[in-house]
Amino acid sequence: YTVREFYEYWFYHHMIGEKRISYNTYTSYRSILNNHILPVIGHQKLDCLQRKDLIRALRKIPSRNVQRTGMISGSLRYAQERSYFPVNIYSGLNYELKKSGLFQKETKTEANVYTVEQDAHLLHLCRKQEPQIYLPMLLAVTAGLRVSEAIGLKYEDIDFLNKKLTVTRQLGRSLYPENSHIERPALSQEIQLKTARSHRQVELADFVLDEILLERQRYEKRKAEDPGFQNLG
């Protein structure tokens, strides 16, 4: 097999068909393969591939963040485990690229975290100027939800008695038609959470629960008044 033939099999059969990667992973991997890896070594025979060929392809990638040597190592480990080629040529790729000095050394930066006063000011502006995003912003600030998790939250996920919400889903684009809801836009399908640890319970403050109850009242009013209201919870 050529490297291109192998990656077509690994990407579409294994990563999509078996591992069922997310849409974002799909677009990221496809971009790296089509734009950087396959144009350089796609024509080579897989069993003749050498470490220097991998380094040559990876060095042409203009950003360390895009190199994703883990993707290369994982795919070639898959190939070696199935005896597509006999030797390990993928271990330590990231170290070797760093050692080459191709990219400047990364500097660690501290996270830019808002103060309580800044959060309060932000929420005040949202309530006055952008009320349609006030509740999602409130949940992001007080419950630590990602954007995709906040917009995927349903009223059934709120436990008012124990003052908790359960994060069980997010909204995004799905690669798999069987998981798509025909009434939802393509970019707002219910999909699995990013990781297993993303499934969690979060305690809610009383004032957040009050805001959710107020929004539920507005929700029920719209549902009663609009014959075409789409009730997705």
C-alpha positions in Angstrom: 0.0 0.0 0.0 1.0 3.6 -0.5 0.9 6.0 2.5 -2.1 7.7 0.9 -4.0 4.4 0.6 -3.2 3.5 4.2 -4.4 6.9 5.5 -7.6 6.7 3.5 -8.3 3.3 5.2 -7.2 4.4 8.7 -9.0 7.7 8.6 -12.4 6.7 7.1 -12.7 3.1 8.3 -10.9 3.1 11.6 -11.2 6.7 12.9 -14.7 7.5 11.6 -16.2 4.0 11.2 -14.9 2.4 14.4 -13.7 5.1 16.8 -16.5 7.5 15.7 -14.5 10.7 16.0 -16.1 14.1 16.4 -16.7 16.5 13.5 -14.0 18.9 14.9 -11.4 16.1 15.0 -12.4 15.0 11.5 -11.8 18.4 10.0 -8.5 18.9 11.9 -7.1 15.5 10.9 -8.3 15.8 7.3 -6.7 19.2 7.0 -3.3 18.0 8.3 -3.4 15.0 6.0 -4.5 16.7 2.8 -2.5 19.9 3.2 0.7 18.7 4.8 1.4 14.9 5.0 0.0 13.3 1.8 1.4 15.9 -0.6 4.9 15.1 0.7 4.9 11.3 1.3 1.5 10.1 0.1 3.1 8.5 -3.0 5.6 6.4 -1.0 5.1 2.7 -0.2 4.2 2.3 3.4 6.6 -0.6 4.0 9.5 1.6 2.6 8.6 4.6 4.7 11.5 5.8 6.9 11.8 8.1 9.9 13.5 10.8 7.9 10.4 10.9 5.5 8.2 11.6 8.5 10.5 14.4 9.7 10.6 15.9 6.3 6.8 16.0 6.0 6.3 17.4 9.6 8.9 20.1 9.1 6.9 21.6 6.3 4.0 22.3 8.6 4.2 26.0 9.5 3.0 25.7 13.1 3.9 23.5 16.1 0.2 23.5 17.1 -0.8 22.0 13.7 2.0 19.3 13.7 -0.1 16.9 15.8 2.7 14.3 15.9 0.3 12.3 18.2 -1.9 11.7 15.2 1.0 10.5 13.1 2.3 8.3 15.9 -1.1 6.8 16.7 -1.8 6.0 13.0 1.6 4.4 12.4 1.3 2.4 15.7 -2.0 1.1 14.3 -0.2 0.2 11.1 2.7 -1.6 12.9 0.3 -3.6 15.1 -1.3 -5.0 11.9 2.1 -5.7 10.3 1.7 -3.1 7.5 5.4 -2.3 8.2 7.9 -4.0 10.5 9.7 -1.3 12.5 8.9 1.5 14.9 9.7 4.8 13.1 7.3 7.1 15.0 8.5 7.2 18.7 9.9 10.4 19.8 9.0 12.5 16.8 7.9 15.4 18.9 11.2 15.5 20.8 13.2 15.3 17.6 11.3 18.2 16.1 11.8 20.3 19.2 15.5 19.4 19.2 15.9 20.6 15.7 15.0 24.2 16.8 12.6 24.6 13.9 10.1 26.5 16.1 10.8 29.0 18.8 10.5 27.7 22.4 7.0 28.0 23.7 6.6 30.3 26.7 4.1 29.5 29.4 1.5 32.2 30.1 -0.8 32.5 33.0 -4.5 32.1 32.4 -6.3 35.4 32.1 -9.1 34.9 34.7 -11.8 37.5 35.3 -12.3 38.9 38.8 -15.6 38.7 40.6 -16.1 42.4 39.9 -15.4 41.9 36.2 -17.9 38.9 36.0 -20.6 41.0 37.7 -20.0 43.9 35.3 -20.1 41.5 32.3 -23.4 39.9 33.4 -24.9 43.4 34.1 -24.1 44.5 30.5 -25.5 41.3 29.1 -28.8 41.7 31.0 -29.2 45.3 29.9 -27.8 45.2 26.3 -27.9 41.5 25.2 -30.7 39.8 27.2 -30.9 36.8 24.8 -27.4 35.7 25.8 -27.7 36.6 29.5 -28.7 33.1 30.8 -26.0 31.2 28.7 -23.4 33.7 30.0 -24.6 33.3 33.5 -24.3 29.5 33.3 -20.8 29.9 31.8 -19.7 32.1 34.6 -21.3 30.3 37.6 -21.3 26.7 36.4 -18.2 26.6 34.1 -20.1 25.3 31.1 -18.6 25.4 27.6 -20.6 27.3 25.0 -21.6 24.0 23.3 -22.7 22.6 26.7 -24.7 25.7 27.7 -26.7 25.8 24.5 -27.3 22.0 24.8 -28.8 22.3 28.3 -32.5 21.3 28.8 -34.9 21.9 31.6 -34.9 18.2 32.4 -31.2 18.5 33.3 -32.1 20.9 36.2 -32.7 19.4 39.7 -34.4 22.3 41.5 -34.8 20.3 44.7 -31.1 19.5 45.1 -30.0 22.7 43.3 -27.9 20.9 40.7 -27.6 20.6 36.9 -26.3 17.6 35.1 -24.3 18.0 31.9 -25.2 15.2 29.6 -24.8 16.6 26.0 -23.6 19.4 23.9 -24.7 20.9 20.6 -22.5 20.8 17.5 -22.1 19.1 14.1 -22.4 15.3 13.8 -20.7 13.1 11.2 -23.2 10.4 11.7 -26.7 10.7 10.1 -28.3 8.2 12.5 -27.6 10.6 15.4 -29.0 13.7 13.7 -32.3 15.3 14.6 -34.1 16.2 11.4 -35.7 19.3 13.0 -32.4 20.7 14.2 -30.0 22.8 12.1 -26.9 20.9 10.9 -24.6 22.8 13.3 -26.9 22.3 16.3 -27.2 18.6 16.6 -27.1 16.8 20.0 -23.7 15.1 20.2 -21.7 13.4 22.9 -19.7 15.4 25.4 -16.0 16.1 24.6 -14.7 13.5 27.1 -16.1 11.1 29.7 -15.1 13.5 32.5 -17.3 16.2 30.9 -20.3 14.3 32.1 -20.8 15.9 35.5 -23.1 17.5 38.0 -22.7 21.2 39.0 -24.2 22.9 42.0 -26.3 26.0 41.3 -26.7 29.2 43.3 -30.3 30.2 44.2 -30.1 33.4 42.0 -29.2 31.2 39.0 -32.1 28.9 39.7 -34.4 31.9 39.9 -33.2 33.0 36.4 -33.8 29.6 35.0 -37.3 29.6 36.4 -38.0 33.0 34.9 -36.8 31.8 31.5 -39.0 28.7 31.8 -42.0 31.0 32.3 -41.1 32.9 29.1 -40.5 29.5 27.4 -44.0 28.2 28.3 -45.6 31.5 27.3 -44.0 31.3 23.8 -45.0 27.7 23.5 -48.7 28.5 24.3 -48.9 31.5 22.0 -46.9 30.3 18.9 -48.5 27.4 17.0 -45.2 26.7 15.2 -43.1 26.7 18.4 -40.4 24.0 18.3 -40.5 22.3 21.7 -37.1 20.6 22.2 -36.9 21.1 25.9 
